[in-house]
Amino acid sequence: MKERDKKDAPEAEARREEECDPSEGYSTHVKQHIRSGKSEEAAEQARRDLEGPEAEELRRAEEEGKRHIAEPDPLERRRAPRERKDGGS
């Protein structure tokens, strides 16, 4: 395998997983981020940001995001379960 292919392999794997199941792709990205060793650095930067001049804007954005969690996914089509012909459940 070429050196470039080795570097691109995790990203290609994540893309394949996202195509099948978005949550699998997300999980893969989280695992890659943790393995990169940058999680502590990112957490520390987030703490500094929450204490800095943009803290209020970040909190408003967080609240806005939380409001959307309760909304149904507009792309998801929900169907009522079909009833059995014999009247059973």
C-alpha positions, 0 to 999 in steps of 0.5 A, a space after each residue: 500500500 502506498 504511503 498516501 493510501 495508508 493516510 487516506 484509509 481511515 477517511 475512506 473507511 469512515 466515508 463507507 460507514 457513513 454511506 451505510 449508517 451515519 451513526 457508524 461514521 460518526 463513531 469512527 470519527 470520534 474514535 479517530 479523534 480520540 486516538 489522535 491525542 487531541 481530545 484533551 487539547 480540544 477540551 482545554 480550548 473549549 474551556 477557554 472559549 467558554 470563559 472568553 468574550 464569545 461565551 454568551 454567543 456559544 451558550 446561545 448556540 448551544 441552546 439553539 442546538 438543543 431546541 432542534 434535538 426535540 424536532 423530528 428529522 425532516 428527512 425521516 419518513 415515519 410510517 404507522 406500523 401496519 396492522 395485521 389482517 387477522 386483527 392481532 398485534 
